[in-house]
């Protein structure tokens, strides 16, 4: 299943970032888009997931995906 996630412009570092959160330990960090893009190939992977720098589990996902999996909110498709 593919999930939606946002890319935002961080004015402080003047770069695009993705807010990431671990599904295991709830650790959060902003990852620059160019770093995430180097580890994520949308033609192969459905969703980006990195190794969490805090708990070392491969469950570090964009925060929007975290919220969707945990049921915090649901994206609604416009008809």
C-alpha positions in Angstrom: 0.0 0.0 0.0 1.3 3.4 -1.0 1.0 6.3 1.5 1.1 10.0 0.9 3.7 12.2 2.6 4.7 15.9 2.4 7.9 17.6 1.4 8.3 21.0 2.9 10.8 23.9 2.4 12.8 24.5 5.6 13.6 28.3 5.5 16.3 27.9 8.2 18.5 25.7 6.1 17.0 26.8 2.7 16.4 23.2 1.6 13.6 20.8 1.2 13.0 18.3 4.0 10.8 15.5 5.1 9.7 15.2 8.7 10.5 11.6 9.8 9.3 9.6 12.8 10.1 6.1 14.0 7.2 3.6 14.2 9.1 1.8 17.0 10.5 4.4 19.4 8.7 7.7 18.2 12.1 9.4 17.5 11.6 12.4 15.2 14.0 14.2 12.9 13.9 16.3 9.7 15.8 14.7 6.8 16.9 16.7 3.8 15.0 15.5 0.7 18.2 14.8 -1.3 19.4 12.3 1.4 16.0 10.6 1.5 15.9 10.5 -2.3 19.3 8.8 -2.4 17.9 5.9 -0.3 14.4 5.7 -1.8 13.5 4.5 -5.3 9.7 4.9 -5.8 9.8 2.5 -8.8 11.1 -0.3 -6.4 9.8 0.7 -2.9 6.2 1.6 -2.1 7.2 4.0 0.7 10.5 5.4 2.1 11.8 3.7 5.3 15.2 4.3 6.8 17.0 2.9 9.8 16.2 4.9 12.9 19.3 6.6 14.3 17.9 6.1 17.8 16.7 2.5 18.0 18.4 1.0 14.9 15.1 -0.4 13.5 14.2 0.0 9.8 11.0 1.8 10.8 12.0 5.5 10.3 9.3 6.8 8.0 7.9 10.2 7.0 5.7 11.5 9.8 2.6 11.6 7.5 3.0 7.9 6.9 3.6 7.4 10.7 0.3 9.2 11.4 -1.6 7.2 8.7 -0.3 3.8 10.0 -1.0 4.8 13.7 -4.5 6.0 12.7 -3.9 9.6 13.8 -5.6 10.9 10.7 -6.6 9.7 7.2 -6.0 11.4 3.9 -9.2 11.9 1.9 -9.1 11.7 -1.8 -10.9 14.5 -3.6 -13.5 13.2 -6.1 
